[in-house]
């Protein structure tokens, strides 16, 4: 089991807050979803990949997810 707490982080870019998670320690792995997707698509993969890697899971901004300001 990975010793981490899953919580969302936000990077402010202009007037928009980009939501992301960082989990694990090791070589970086970046998870990007496709159009119409969101960060939660990667939940099953994050724990497995984070065993030996630092996982960056991003939630790209789109219409179905409101932004936080």
SVG drawing of the C-alpha trace seen along z (x, -y; Angstrom):
<svg xmlns="http://www.w3.org/2000/svg" viewBox="-21 -36 34 38">
<polyline fill="none" stroke="black" stroke-width="0.4" points="0.0,0.0 1.2,-3.5 1.7,-5.8 -0.1,-8.8 -3.3,-10.9 -5.3,-11.4 -6.4,-14.9 -6.7,-17.4 -4.3,-20.2 -4.9,-23.3 -2.5,-25.3 -3.8,-28.8 -3.3,-29.7 -4.8,-33.1 -8.4,-33.0 -8.6,-29.2 -7.6,-26.6 -6.2,-23.4 -7.0,-20.4 -4.3,-17.6 -3.0,-15.0 0.6,-14.0 1.1,-10.5 4.2,-8.3 8.0,-8.7 10.2,-7.8 10.4,-8.4 7.6,-10.8 4.6,-9.4 2.0,-11.9 -1.6,-10.8 -3.7,-12.8 -7.2,-11.9 -8.9,-12.4 -11.6,-14.9 -14.6,-14.7 -12.7,-12.8 -11.5,-13.9 -8.9,-12.9 -11.1,-10.2 -10.7,-8.1 -7.2,-7.2 -8.1,-6.2 -7.5,-2.5 -4.1,-3.2 -2.7,-5.7 -2.1,-3.4 -0.4,-0.7 1.8,-3.2 2.7,-5.1 4.3,-2.0 7.5,-2.9 6.8,-6.2 5.7,-9.8 2.3,-10.0 1.0,-13.3 -2.7,-13.0 -4.2,-16.1 -7.8,-17.1 -7.9,-19.1 -10.4,-22.0 -13.6,-21.4 -17.3,-22.0 -18.4,-19.2 -16.1,-20.2 -16.6,-23.6 -13.4,-25.5 -12.5,-26.6 -11.4,-30.1"/>
</svg>
